[in-house]
């Protein structure tokens, strides 16, 4: 299991990044972080960048990281941010941006108005997140377009007294307003999530106006504020309106959630060792993360029938729980929700949800019991665990989703075959499977999450089915043995680091791909040939640190690719027009695949938009073709052609019948052997015998001699019969 970051006091969280570089240049920059392992954005935590000179923290950081960034305008309030693509970093006035995100503020104004068009402040996918951290800002006004205020955005802005939030804001990140001078704040109705410690240590915060009714408050949002202290009743329970914010000091054995409460904040019962039973009324719809964590004596809990999400770490170390019922209303169970419950043996899973994150039941007796029954632990079609599978693994066709970390850390699996029922593969699904050599992804997967194959050093090739529309970042992180990747024909973009660390030498970009992120091909040091797609946007990055000394970019014969000239100075003459050809000049198919479509290897099709190709079969009685997919009809030969730009490219297709591996067999009584139909799908073949008393046949093709005599075994597929004469001797 991957370790998660636990962030403690900012000033104490100091780990120098690139220490040798800092020493050489006498840089005051240091990363401030603490934790047990690598950064993981999935758990909504972040590493911070600090300076040993706290007075100049942002100036130092921004000069170091952004000093050479392109400046597009001096006027941030009359600039169109909406057309800036994600991955494009630039500067407008004192604002450093990436796409429509404001990632850092360089100025020193006390009253700051965030420009219209900005949708996010800070970036949760990078280490730098404290966009205003330590700045002398006194007031901030959000634009109407803002959706997200990222983690640590105004961390320790100790002069910040006023923040005007906009209607339309949806998320306030963790530690966002930590240790500020805010006295009052209004949280708009549109806000759905307030992150951990968002307003903690705001020593002057006395009044909070909460407009929404369904806001999820994560752990310790208002910790050490006058506002929270003013809410406690005689039972040491803090509530406001329909929100239960804190009950950590409650001392009675049974706690009945007040009927007016619809939302219980994160860590509301954290470390409460007195409560043994909790009863929720059905009004409760929302829980914050770690809500019951370390309630070691909690033996019974009645959940609301309207609860929608069981949050991350919700019941961790509730060691007295032996049974849990997950209501039908639940639509998502987040990571580690019930992990490590040493006595949890029974789970009543009434919910039909397929949104189950990693490690939900990890380390529980219930999980151990399921693993003892089968190497595949499946809930509602979600494969949540296969860490006990070994060798060649064929995933059951009842599985629709491969869950986060389903195979993570499995050292025994060597080959994985997924059924066509699988439509989604989640993050880190096959993470750290050191002996995994091959994987068949089936034909129906639409989305594969971030780092799905991370740390699979034995994996050499991956063929993505054309059904895939989205590939996550860091797909092959530390997979240096991967030499071949076939991208899917329906992929829309290549995200950052999606193919980094591979050893591919050639890559074809499908015609469906319109954008390549800046670092999509970084650390592809052996890449020699890159074939661009017809629809590629001119804002794409075709280098991004990729390429060997022999690196050549091939592009379609289209005037629209004049924009490639901007790369001439970097890679000189190594930009060339493509010489088109079909990937097969000859192809053999079999009638046993009647009704099944085979797609011509489509390197050609990927260069050119599908609408520009004209496909034709010279003899449709032998084989037909539709959008490059060839379907055999009957035995014979035909020519498949594709025409583009007044040029025609051809492939000769021969269609044959399948054949039995044996036409005659002699056996001794009780002997057995296998018959199989070459070039036919096993599941489509029907086997029969003319005399079961002489020889029997299973649908697998295995025959067994019963007594002396002769019989004929027949294999039938696609209406055709293929026979073998069997003679049995005593």
ABEGO torsion letter per residue (X at the ends): XBBBBBBBBAAABBBBBGAAAAAAAGBABBBBBBEABBBBAAAGBBBBBBBABAAAAAAAAAAAAAAABBBABABAAABBAAABBBGBBBBBEABBBBEABBABBABABABBBBBBGBABBEBAABABABAABGBABABBBBBAABABBBBGAABGBAABABBBBBBGBABBBBGAABGBABABBBBBAABABBBBGAABGBAABABBBBABAABBBBBGAABGBAAAAAABBAAGBBBBEABBABAAABABABBBBBAABABBBBGAABGBAABABBBBBAABABBBBGAABGBAABABBBBBAABABBBBGAABGBAABABBBBBAABABBBBGAABGBAABABBBBABABABBBBGAABGBAAAAAAAAABABBBBGGBBABAAABBEBBBBBAABABBBBGAABGBAABABBBBBAABABBBBGAABGBAABABBBAEAABABBBBGAABGBAABABBBBBAABABBBBGAABGBAABABBBBBAABABBBBGAABGBABABBBBBAABABBBAAAABGBAABABBBBBAABBAABBABGGBEBAABBBBBBBBAAAAAAAAAAAAAEAABBBBBBBBABABBBBBAAABGBBBBBBAAAAAABBAAABBBBBABAAABBBBGGBBBBABBEBBBBBBBBGGBBBBBBBBBBBBBBABABBBBBBGBBBBBBBBGBBAAABBBBBABAAABBBBAAGBBBBABBEBBBBBBBBGGBBBBBBBBBBX
